[in-house]
Amino acid sequence: MELCYDMVINIGLLALIALALTKIPYIDHILCQDSGHAKLGRFVLGGIFGGFCIFSTCTGGVVQGAIPNTRVLGVLAGGLLCGPIVGITAGTIGAIHRFLFDPHGLTTLACAFSTFLEGILSAVIYQVLKKKNYTLKWTTLLVITAAAEGFHMINLLIFVKPFSIAIEIVKTLTIPMVIINSIGMLLFFSIFKDVYMRQMLQADNERLETINNDLLEKTKAKQKIGPFGLQAGDHTELVEADNIYYIEAIHKGAKIYCKNQAYYSNEPLIEWEKKLESDDNSFVRIHRSYIANLTKGDSLQPDANNGYALCMKDDNHTIIPISRKIIHEIKDYYSM
């Protein structure tokens, strides 16, 4: 019970420190930078998350010669949030400090080695998730943290001698460290959630802006679609396809939106899909009720269901939901 109490207090203090750090403009800025840039800022973050490891080691209690702690939070959170440089730096700092903290301790070598491996693990997982454009879910975080602690326990069994003592230490520490640190990881990510989402959206929006510029250049050379005769009051206006931002299903017809003008059509979305077919497929039915001109997208935004929505460049900055069934096609279209 005392072991669990000490670890919970430790996590609470780490959470307070992490919350305070996100309020510092410089830290918030380098957290939101893409990991491929500003390497000095990445090393600064590595030092900060390494500081979390040092704090965890220093405030941990002693149980059968071992030091139960929340060191894994600093290493994994740093790597999963900010990339390989931060994860490996934090893991290295935490490992060196753990070794120097108690050079002749029974579990020193196993714990120091485990901390370094956790840094490598976080770096590898970050790269895999980034390559697949995968957004971390709470279940994934629990599995990653539990796996890291599992490796830690295996190292204790390998390095701690005699083996009978290693068995006792593992029996005592496994359940509380896996459960409490997994919950602590969720708390850490809830603190950094806004920063994490801004980091993802900034990278996606930068790619989207570049791709939109390329698309605009390409569409100039494509076969022209339209113009379309659309009813506007008592007269018909000729509207070019490039001026259409999106189309919304309205009853049995559709409403066609341009930058600052809307028109009603008796034809349903399925007919408009046929009309707007082109070589570059810039008009896509991204939702059962919407067709969007992807060249008129301004940014991607998270929605309430952990998915994405497309913000348009029209005067109202309209937000259009993206169906989960087509989100991968949209990302493929944008090469994201």
C-alpha positions as CSV (number, residue, x, y, z in Angstrom):
1,M,0.0,0.0,0.0
2,E,2.8,2.4,0.9
3,L,4.5,1.6,-2.5
4,C,1.3,2.5,-4.4
5,Y,0.8,5.7,-2.3
6,D,4.4,6.9,-3.0
7,M,4.0,6.3,-6.7
8,V,0.7,8.1,-6.9
9,I,2.1,11.1,-5.1
10,N,5.1,11.0,-7.5
11,I,2.8,11.0,-10.5
12,G,0.8,13.8,-9.1
13,L,3.9,16.0,-8.6
14,L,5.1,15.2,-12.1
15,A,1.7,16.1,-13.5
16,L,1.8,19.5,-11.8
17,I,5.3,20.2,-13.1
18,A,4.2,19.1,-16.6
19,L,1.2,21.4,-16.5
20,A,3.3,24.3,-15.4
21,L,5.8,23.7,-18.2
22,T,3.0,23.8,-20.9
23,K,2.2,27.4,-19.7
24,I,5.7,28.6,-20.5
25,P,5.7,30.1,-24.1
26,Y,9.1,28.9,-25.1
27,I,8.3,25.3,-24.0
28,D,4.9,25.4,-25.8
29,H,6.6,26.7,-28.9
30,I,9.3,24.0,-29.2
31,L,6.7,21.3,-28.3
32,C,4.7,22.4,-31.3
33,Q,7.6,22.5,-33.7
34,D,8.0,19.6,-36.1
35,S,10.6,17.1,-34.8
36,G,12.7,17.4,-38.0
37,H,13.5,21.0,-37.3
38,A,15.1,23.1,-34.4
39,K,17.3,20.3,-33.1
40,L,18.5,22.5,-30.2
41,G,14.9,22.8,-29.0
42,R,14.6,19.0,-29.2
43,F,17.6,18.6,-27.0
44,V,16.2,21.1,-24.6
45,L,13.0,19.1,-24.4
46,G,15.1,15.9,-24.0
47,G,16.7,17.6,-21.0
48,I,13.3,18.5,-19.5
49,F,11.9,15.0,-19.9
50,G,15.2,13.6,-18.6
51,G,14.6,15.9,-15.6
52,F,11.3,14.1,-15.0
53,C,13.3,10.8,-14.9
54,I,15.7,12.2,-12.3
55,F,12.8,13.5,-10.2
56,S,11.2,10.1,-10.3
57,T,14.3,8.3,-9.2
58,C,15.1,10.8,-6.4
59,T,11.5,10.6,-5.0
60,G,11.1,6.8,-5.3
61,G,11.0,4.7,-2.2
62,V,13.1,1.5,-1.6
63,V,11.5,-1.9,-1.7
64,Q,13.8,-5.0,-1.3
65,G,16.7,-3.1,-2.7
66,A,14.8,-1.7,-5.7
67,I,13.5,1.8,-6.3
68,P,9.9,1.7,-7.5
69,N,9.4,4.8,-9.6
70,T,7.6,6.6,-12.5
71,R,10.8,7.1,-14.6
72,V,9.1,5.5,-17.6
73,L,6.7,8.4,-17.9
74,G,9.4,10.9,-18.7
75,V,11.1,8.7,-21.2
76,L,8.0,7.4,-23.1
77,A,6.1,10.7,-23.0
78,G,9.1,12.6,-24.3
79,G,9.7,10.2,-27.2
80,L,6.0,9.6,-28.2
81,L,5.2,13.3,-28.0
82,C,8.3,15.0,-29.4
83,G,10.2,12.4,-31.4
84,P,13.4,10.3,-31.3
85,I,15.8,13.0,-30.2
86,V,13.8,13.8,-27.1
87,G,13.1,10.2,-26.2
88,I,16.7,9.0,-26.6
89,T,18.1,12.1,-24.8
90,A,15.6,11.6,-21.9
91,G,16.4,7.9,-21.7
92,T,20.1,8.5,-21.7
93,I,19.9,11.2,-19.0
94,G,17.6,9.0,-16.9
95,A,19.8,5.9,-17.3
96,I,23.0,7.8,-16.4
97,H,21.4,9.4,-13.3
98,R,19.9,6.1,-12.2
99,F,23.4,4.4,-12.4
100,L,25.1,7.3,-10.5
101,F,22.3,7.5,-8.0
102,D,23.2,4.1,-6.5
103,P,26.2,2.6,-8.4
104,H,26.4,-0.6,-6.3
105,G,22.6,-1.1,-5.9
106,L,21.1,-4.5,-6.4
107,T,18.9,-3.3,-9.3
108,T,21.0,-0.4,-10.6
109,L,22.3,-2.0,-13.8
110,A,18.9,-3.5,-14.8
111,C,17.0,-0.2,-14.1
112,A,19.6,2.0,-15.9
113,F,19.6,-0.3,-18.9
114,S,15.8,-0.5,-19.0
115,T,15.5,3.3,-18.9
116,F,17.9,3.6,-21.9
117,L,15.9,0.9,-23.8
118,E,12.7,2.8,-23.1
119,G,14.2,5.8,-24.9
120,I,15.0,3.7,-27.9
121,L,11.5,2.1,-27.8
122,S,9.8,5.5,-27.7
123,A,11.8,6.7,-30.7
124,V,11.0,3.6,-32.8
125,I,7.3,3.7,-32.0
126,Y,7.2,7.5,-32.8
127,Q,8.7,6.8,-36.2
128,V,6.3,4.0,-37.0
129,L,3.2,5.9,-35.9
130,K,4.3,9.0,-37.9
131,K,4.9,7.0,-41.0
132,K,1.4,5.5,-40.8
133,N,-0.3,8.8,-39.8
134,Y,-1.6,7.0,-36.7
135,T,-3.1,9.1,-33.9
136,L,-2.3,7.7,-30.4
137,K,-5.4,6.3,-28.6
138,W,-5.6,5.7,-24.8
139,T,-5.6,2.0,-25.4
140,T,-2.4,2.2,-27.4
141,L,-0.7,4.2,-24.6
142,L,-1.7,1.6,-22.0
143,V,-0.3,-1.2,-24.1
144,I,3.0,0.7,-24.8
145,T,3.5,1.6,-21.1
146,A,2.7,-1.9,-19.9
147,A,5.1,-3.4,-22.5
148,A,7.9,-1.0,-21.4
149,E,7.4,-2.0,-17.8
150,G,7.3,-5.7,-18.9
151,F,10.8,-5.2,-20.5
152,H,11.9,-3.6,-17.2
153,M,10.8,-6.7,-15.2
154,I,12.6,-9.0,-17.7
155,N,15.8,-7.0,-17.2
156,L,15.5,-7.4,-13.5
157,L,15.2,-11.1,-13.9
158,I,18.3,-11.1,-16.1
159,F,20.6,-8.8,-14.2
160,V,19.7,-9.1,-10.5
161,K,21.5,-11.9,-8.6
162,P,20.7,-14.2,-6.9
163,F,17.7,-15.1,-9.0
164,S,15.5,-15.8,-6.0
165,I,15.7,-12.2,-5.0
166,A,15.0,-11.1,-8.6
167,I,11.8,-13.2,-8.5
168,E,10.6,-11.6,-5.3
169,I,11.3,-8.1,-6.5
170,V,9.4,-8.7,-9.8
171,K,6.5,-10.2,-7.9
172,T,6.3,-7.2,-5.6
173,L,6.7,-4.5,-8.3
174,T,5.1,-5.7,-11.5
175,I,1.4,-5.1,-10.8
176,P,1.7,-1.7,-9.1
177,M,4.3,-0.3,-11.6
178,V,2.4,-1.5,-14.7
179,I,-1.0,-0.3,-13.5
180,I,0.0,3.0,-11.9
181,N,2.5,4.0,-14.6
182,S,-0.1,3.2,-17.3
183,I,-2.6,5.4,-15.7
184,G,0.1,8.0,-15.2
185,M,0.8,8.0,-18.9
186,L,-2.8,8.7,-19.7
187,L,-2.6,11.7,-17.3
188,F,0.6,12.9,-18.9
189,F,-1.0,12.8,-22.4
190,S,-4.2,14.5,-21.2
191,I,-2.0,17.4,-20.1
192,F,-0.1,17.5,-23.4
193,K,-3.2,16.7,-25.5
194,D,-3.8,20.2,-26.9
195,V,-0.1,20.6,-27.6
196,Y,0.0,17.1,-29.3
197,M,-3.0,17.9,-31.5
198,R,-1.6,21.3,-32.5
199,Q,1.7,19.6,-33.4
200,M,-0.1,17.1,-35.6
201,L,-2.4,19.7,-37.2
202,Q,0.4,22.2,-37.9
203,A,2.4,19.5,-39.7
204,D,-0.7,18.4,-41.6
205,N,-1.7,21.9,-42.5
206,E,1.8,22.8,-43.8
207,R,1.6,19.7,-46.0
208,L,-1.9,20.6,-47.1
209,E,-0.9,24.2,-48.0
210,T,2.0,22.9,-50.1
211,I,-0.2,20.3,-51.8
212,N,-3.0,22.8,-52.5
213,N,-0.5,25.1,-54.2
214,D,0.7,22.2,-56.4
215,L,-2.9,21.2,-57.1
216,L,-3.8,24.8,-58.2
217,E,-0.9,24.7,-60.7
218,K,-1.9,21.3,-62.0
219,T,-5.6,22.1,-62.4
220,K,-4.8,24.9,-64.8
221,A,-3.5,22.4,-67.3
222,K,-6.4,19.9,-66.8
223,Q,-9.4,19.6,-69.0
224,K,-12.0,22.3,-68.2
225,I,-15.2,21.3,-66.5
226,G,-18.3,23.4,-66.8
227,P,-19.4,26.2,-66.6
228,F,-22.7,25.2,-65.0
229,G,-25.9,27.1,-65.4
230,L,-27.2,27.7,-61.9
231,Q,-30.4,29.5,-60.9
232,A,-29.9,32.8,-59.0
233,G,-33.3,34.4,-58.3
234,D,-35.0,35.1,-61.6
235,H,-32.0,34.5,-63.8
236,T,-29.4,31.9,-64.5
237,E,-25.7,32.4,-63.8
238,L,-22.8,30.6,-65.4
239,V,-20.5,29.3,-62.7
240,E,-17.1,27.8,-63.4
241,A,-16.2,24.5,-61.6
242,D,-13.1,26.2,-60.1
243,N,-15.4,28.7,-58.3
244,I,-17.4,25.9,-56.5
245,Y,-16.1,25.3,-53.0
246,Y,-18.5,22.6,-51.9
247,I,-22.0,21.1,-52.5
248,E,-24.4,20.1,-49.8
249,A,-27.3,17.7,-50.1
250,I,-30.6,19.5,-49.6
251,H,-33.8,17.4,-49.6
252,K,-33.9,15.8,-53.1
253,G,-31.6,18.4,-54.6
254,A,-28.4,20.1,-53.7
255,K,-27.0,23.5,-52.7
256,I,-23.9,24.7,-54.5
257,Y,-21.6,27.0,-52.5
258,C,-19.1,29.4,-53.9
259,K,-16.9,31.8,-51.9
260,N,-19.7,34.2,-51.1
261,Q,-22.7,32.9,-53.1
262,A,-25.0,29.9,-53.0
263,Y,-27.2,28.3,-55.6
264,Y,-29.9,25.7,-55.5
265,S,-30.0,22.7,-57.9
266,N,-32.8,20.1,-58.4
267,E,-30.1,17.5,-59.1
268,P,-28.9,15.3,-56.3
269,L,-25.3,14.8,-55.2
270,I,-24.9,11.6,-57.2
271,E,-25.5,13.6,-60.4
272,W,-23.1,16.3,-59.3
273,E,-20.5,13.7,-58.7
274,K,-20.8,12.6,-62.3
275,K,-20.7,16.2,-63.6
276,L,-17.5,17.0,-61.6
277,E,-15.5,14.0,-62.5
278,S,-12.0,15.0,-63.7
279,D,-8.5,13.6,-64.2
280,D,-7.3,15.1,-60.9
281,N,-10.4,14.1,-58.8
282,S,-10.3,17.4,-56.9
283,F,-14.1,17.1,-56.2
284,V,-14.6,14.3,-53.7
285,R,-17.7,13.2,-51.8
286,I,-16.1,13.4,-48.4
287,H,-19.3,12.8,-46.5
288,R,-22.7,11.4,-47.4
289,S,-24.1,14.9,-47.5
290,Y,-21.1,16.8,-49.0
291,I,-18.9,17.0,-52.0
292,A,-15.9,19.2,-51.4
293,N,-13.4,20.9,-53.8
294,L,-10.2,19.8,-52.2
295,T,-8.3,22.6,-53.8
296,K,-10.4,25.0,-51.7
297,G,-9.5,23.4,-48.4
298,D,-7.8,25.7,-45.9
299,S,-6.9,23.3,-43.0
300,L,-7.7,20.0,-41.3
301,Q,-9.2,20.2,-37.9
302,P,-9.9,17.5,-35.3
303,D,-13.6,16.7,-34.7
304,A,-15.4,15.5,-31.6
305,N,-14.9,11.8,-32.6
306,N,-11.1,11.9,-32.9
307,G,-11.4,12.2,-36.6
308,Y,-10.9,15.1,-39.1
309,A,-13.0,17.8,-40.6
310,L,-12.1,20.0,-43.6
311,C,-12.1,23.8,-43.1
312,M,-12.9,25.6,-46.4
313,K,-11.5,28.9,-47.7
314,D,-14.9,30.4,-48.2
315,D,-15.9,33.6,-46.3
316,N,-17.6,31.6,-43.5
317,H,-14.7,29.2,-43.1
318,T,-17.2,26.4,-43.3
319,I,-16.3,23.1,-41.5
320,I,-17.2,20.0,-43.4
321,P,-17.0,16.6,-41.7
322,I,-15.0,13.8,-43.3
323,S,-16.4,10.3,-43.3
324,R,-14.2,7.8,-41.5
325,K,-14.6,5.5,-44.5
326,I,-12.9,8.0,-46.8
327,I,-10.3,9.7,-44.5
328,H,-7.6,7.4,-45.8
329,E,-8.4,8.2,-49.4
330,I,-8.3,12.0,-48.6
331,K,-4.9,11.6,-47.0
332,D,-3.7,9.5,-50.0
333,Y,-5.0,12.2,-52.4
334,Y,-3.0,14.8,-50.5
335,S,0.0,12.4,-50.1
336,M,-0.3,12.7,-46.3
